[in-house]
Amino acid sequence: MNKPSILGEVLAEFIGTTILITIGVGVVAMVELFGTGVPGEVTKGGYTNITLAWGLAVTMGVYVAGKISGAHLNPAVTITLAVFRGFPWSKILPYIGAQVAGGFLGAALVFANYYPAFMKVDPTLEKTAGVFSTFPAFPNQPAAGFGDQVLGTALLLFLILAVTDDRNQAPQANLTPLVIGLIVVAIGMSMGAMHGYAINPARDFGPRLLSAAAGFKHNGLTDGSGVFWIPIIAPILGGLIGAAVYDFGIRRFLPQD
């Protein structure tokens, strides 16, 4: 079988991340724009819907891109695999560029689809930037959000490495994407409030770029708040920590054959 070209791999990362963000940001839009509880209107879900749909979004993105690019869909995954699993360093920037671009396009598709709802709920675009990206629950305590993102992404990479390690108990029958999606659900349900559980710089920065370009106020990028850097730096650090803990705490004790 022919090995995928770098173009094919980058395109797979782009499309996979686009699907991930379209579904993930789409469910947040559903809940935020149609979950107001206005009399006579049916509420379109809540936080459980968000966590489940994000998990399914990851699952579908991995199924789409997995065979071609490995379905990183996340710069924290790409960088961690380069450090701990021999992923080529020359591919890091193309992969991350494709992931961020996919995040931007996915967010743009959601904005276009829900444009009438945005105009009804927030015609001046002053209060719904959180549909696209994450924000701290305690703005005056940035260390809390930073620590939350480090911990969440450390769990993500630790568990991804555990379930994809052939020396461990890897899922069978092509169930790995589903299991990875369930990992995201579990992280979202257990620690999604402190900083929105981005656990993925592209998931946050691509949509944040779209929200800034579309004119959303209080977007965390052009409003002077500076919150955009936390879901970029903290997940990368967390991914490296999670991988190190897995390799030195679990993998070195696993059988070699």
C-alpha positions as CSV (number, residue, x, y, z in Angstrom):
1,M,0.0,0.0,0.0
2,N,1.3,3.5,-0.9
3,K,2.4,5.7,2.0
4,P,0.3,8.9,2.2
5,S,2.1,12.0,0.9
6,I,2.6,15.0,3.2
7,L,-0.1,16.8,1.2
8,G,-2.5,13.9,1.9
9,E,-1.6,14.0,5.6
10,V,-2.0,17.7,5.9
11,L,-5.3,17.6,4.0
12,A,-6.6,14.8,6.3
13,E,-5.6,16.9,9.4
14,F,-7.4,19.9,7.9
15,I,-10.6,18.0,7.0
16,G,-10.6,16.0,10.3
17,T,-10.2,19.1,12.4
18,T,-12.9,20.9,10.3
19,I,-15.3,18.1,11.1
20,L,-14.3,18.1,14.8
21,I,-14.9,21.8,15.2
22,T,-18.1,21.9,13.1
23,I,-19.8,19.4,15.3
24,G,-18.2,20.6,18.6
25,V,-18.7,24.3,18.1
26,G,-22.1,23.5,16.5
27,V,-23.4,21.9,19.7
28,V,-22.3,24.9,21.8
29,A,-24.1,27.2,19.4
30,M,-27.3,25.0,19.7
31,V,-27.2,25.2,23.5
32,E,-26.3,28.9,23.8
33,L,-28.5,30.2,21.0
34,F,-31.5,27.9,21.5
35,G,-31.2,27.0,25.2
36,T,-32.5,30.2,26.6
37,G,-35.7,28.7,28.1
38,V,-37.9,31.4,26.5
39,P,-41.6,30.5,27.1
40,G,-42.9,28.6,24.1
41,E,-39.4,27.6,22.9
42,V,-37.9,24.1,23.3
43,T,-34.6,24.2,25.1
44,K,-32.0,22.5,22.9
45,G,-29.9,20.8,25.6
46,G,-27.3,21.6,28.2
47,Y,-23.8,20.8,29.3
48,T,-24.3,17.1,29.0
49,N,-25.1,17.6,25.3
50,I,-21.9,19.6,24.9
51,T,-19.7,17.0,26.4
52,L,-21.2,14.1,24.5
53,A,-21.2,15.9,21.2
54,W,-17.5,17.0,21.6
55,G,-16.6,13.4,22.3
56,L,-18.5,12.3,19.2
57,A,-16.9,15.1,17.2
58,V,-13.4,13.8,18.1
59,T,-14.5,10.2,17.3
60,M,-15.7,11.2,13.8
61,G,-12.6,13.3,13.1
62,V,-10.4,10.4,14.1
63,Y,-12.3,8.0,11.9
64,V,-12.0,10.4,8.9
65,A,-8.3,11.1,9.2
66,G,-6.8,8.3,11.2
67,K,-5.6,6.1,8.4
68,I,-3.9,8.9,6.5
69,S,-2.4,11.3,9.1
70,G,-2.8,9.5,12.4
71,A,-5.6,12.0,13.2
72,H,-3.8,14.2,15.6
73,L,-6.3,17.0,15.1
74,N,-4.5,18.8,18.0
75,P,-1.1,20.5,18.2
76,A,-0.6,19.2,21.7
77,V,-0.9,15.6,20.3
78,T,1.4,16.5,17.4
79,I,4.1,18.0,19.6
80,T,3.9,15.2,22.2
81,L,4.2,12.5,19.5
82,A,7.3,14.3,18.1
83,V,8.9,14.3,21.5
84,F,7.9,10.8,22.7
85,R,7.0,8.7,19.6
86,G,9.4,9.8,16.8
87,F,6.9,11.8,14.8
88,P,8.9,13.8,12.3
89,W,9.8,17.3,13.5
90,S,9.6,18.5,9.9
91,K,5.8,17.8,9.9
92,I,5.0,19.7,13.0
93,L,4.3,23.1,11.4
94,P,2.3,21.7,8.4
95,Y,0.2,19.7,10.8
96,I,-0.4,22.5,13.2
97,G,-1.2,24.9,10.3
98,A,-3.7,22.5,8.9
99,Q,-5.3,22.0,12.3
100,V,-5.7,25.7,13.0
101,A,-7.1,26.3,9.5
102,G,-9.5,23.5,10.0
103,G,-10.6,25.0,13.3
104,F,-11.2,28.4,11.6
105,L,-13.2,26.8,8.8
106,G,-15.3,24.7,11.1
107,A,-16.1,27.8,13.2
108,A,-16.9,29.7,10.0
109,L,-19.4,27.0,8.9
110,V,-21.1,27.2,12.3
111,F,-21.3,31.0,12.2
112,A,-22.8,30.9,8.7
113,N,-25.3,28.2,9.6
114,Y,-26.5,29.9,12.8
115,Y,-26.2,33.5,11.6
116,P,-29.9,34.3,11.9
117,A,-29.8,32.9,15.5
118,F,-26.8,35.0,16.4
119,M,-28.5,38.1,15.0
120,K,-31.6,37.4,17.1
121,V,-29.8,36.5,20.4
122,D,-26.8,38.8,20.1
123,P,-27.1,41.3,17.2
124,T,-24.2,43.4,18.4
125,L,-22.0,40.3,18.9
126,E,-21.1,41.4,22.4
127,K,-21.9,38.2,24.5
128,T,-21.6,35.1,22.4
129,A,-17.9,34.8,21.6
130,G,-17.8,31.9,24.0
131,V,-19.7,29.8,21.4
132,F,-16.4,29.6,19.6
133,S,-13.6,29.5,22.1
134,T,-12.9,29.1,25.8
135,F,-12.7,31.6,28.7
136,P,-11.7,31.4,32.3
137,A,-14.3,30.9,35.0
138,F,-12.2,33.1,37.3
139,P,-10.6,35.9,35.1
140,N,-8.6,37.3,38.0
141,Q,-7.0,33.9,38.7
142,P,-5.3,32.9,35.4
143,A,-3.2,30.3,37.2
144,A,-6.4,28.3,37.9
145,G,-7.4,28.1,34.3
146,F,-3.8,27.4,33.3
147,G,-3.5,24.5,35.8
148,D,-6.9,23.1,34.6
149,Q,-5.8,23.0,31.0
150,V,-2.5,21.4,32.0
151,L,-4.2,18.7,34.0
152,G,-6.9,18.1,31.4
153,T,-4.5,17.7,28.5
154,A,-2.1,15.6,30.6
155,L,-5.0,13.2,31.2
156,L,-5.9,13.3,27.5
157,L,-2.4,12.4,26.3
158,F,-1.8,9.9,29.1
159,L,-5.0,8.1,28.2
160,I,-4.5,8.3,24.4
161,L,-1.1,6.8,24.7
162,A,-2.5,4.1,26.9
163,V,-5.3,3.0,24.6
164,T,-3.1,3.2,21.4
165,D,-0.2,1.3,22.9
166,D,0.0,-2.2,21.4
167,R,2.0,-3.4,24.4
168,N,-0.9,-2.4,26.6
169,Q,-4.6,-3.3,26.3
170,A,-5.4,-1.4,23.0
171,P,-9.0,-1.5,21.8
172,Q,-9.8,-4.0,19.1
173,A,-12.0,-4.0,16.0
174,N,-11.3,-0.4,15.0
175,L,-12.8,0.9,18.3
176,T,-9.9,3.2,19.1
177,P,-11.6,6.4,17.8
178,L,-14.6,5.7,19.9
179,V,-12.6,5.2,23.0
180,I,-10.6,8.4,22.4
181,G,-14.0,10.2,22.0
182,L,-15.1,8.8,25.4
183,I,-11.9,10.0,26.9
184,V,-12.8,13.6,25.8
185,V,-16.3,13.1,27.2
186,A,-14.9,12.0,30.5
187,I,-12.5,15.0,30.7
188,G,-15.3,17.4,29.7
189,M,-17.7,16.1,32.4
190,S,-15.1,16.0,35.1
191,M,-13.1,19.2,34.5
192,G,-14.8,21.4,31.8
193,A,-15.8,24.4,33.8
194,M,-12.5,26.2,34.9
195,H,-11.4,27.1,31.4
196,G,-13.8,25.4,29.0
197,Y,-11.6,22.3,28.5
198,A,-10.1,23.3,25.2
199,I,-7.3,20.7,25.7
200,N,-6.4,21.5,22.1
201,P,-4.8,24.7,20.9
202,A,-6.2,24.4,17.4
203,R,-9.7,23.8,18.7
204,D,-9.5,27.1,20.6
205,F,-7.3,29.4,18.5
206,G,-8.8,28.6,15.1
207,P,-12.4,29.4,16.2
208,R,-11.1,32.4,18.2
209,L,-9.5,33.8,15.0
210,L,-12.9,33.4,13.3
211,S,-14.7,35.2,16.1
212,A,-12.2,38.1,16.0
213,A,-12.5,38.3,12.2
214,A,-16.3,38.2,12.4
215,G,-16.4,41.1,14.8
216,F,-17.3,39.4,18.0
217,K,-16.5,41.6,21.0
218,H,-14.8,40.2,24.1
219,N,-13.2,37.5,22.0
220,G,-10.1,37.1,24.2
221,L,-7.7,37.9,21.3
222,T,-8.3,41.6,20.3
223,D,-10.1,42.8,23.4
224,G,-7.0,43.3,25.5
225,S,-7.9,40.5,28.0
226,G,-5.0,38.2,26.7
227,V,-6.8,35.0,27.7
228,F,-6.0,33.4,24.3
229,W,-2.6,32.2,25.3
230,I,-3.7,29.9,28.1
231,P,-5.4,27.3,25.9
232,I,-2.4,27.3,23.6
233,I,0.5,27.0,26.0
234,A,-1.1,25.0,28.8
235,P,-2.3,22.1,26.6
236,I,1.1,21.7,25.0
237,L,2.7,21.6,28.5
238,G,0.1,19.2,29.8
239,G,0.4,16.8,26.8
240,L,4.2,16.5,27.5
241,I,3.6,15.9,31.2
242,G,0.9,13.3,30.5
243,A,3.1,11.4,28.0
244,A,6.1,11.5,30.4
245,V,4.0,10.1,33.2
246,Y,2.7,7.3,31.0
247,D,6.1,6.3,29.5
248,F,8.0,6.4,32.8
249,G,5.1,5.3,35.1
250,I,3.4,2.6,33.0
251,R,5.0,1.8,29.6
252,R,8.4,0.9,31.0
253,F,6.8,-1.9,33.0
254,L,4.9,-3.4,30.1
255,P,6.0,-6.6,28.3
256,Q,8.3,-6.0,25.3
257,D,6.5,-8.5,23.0
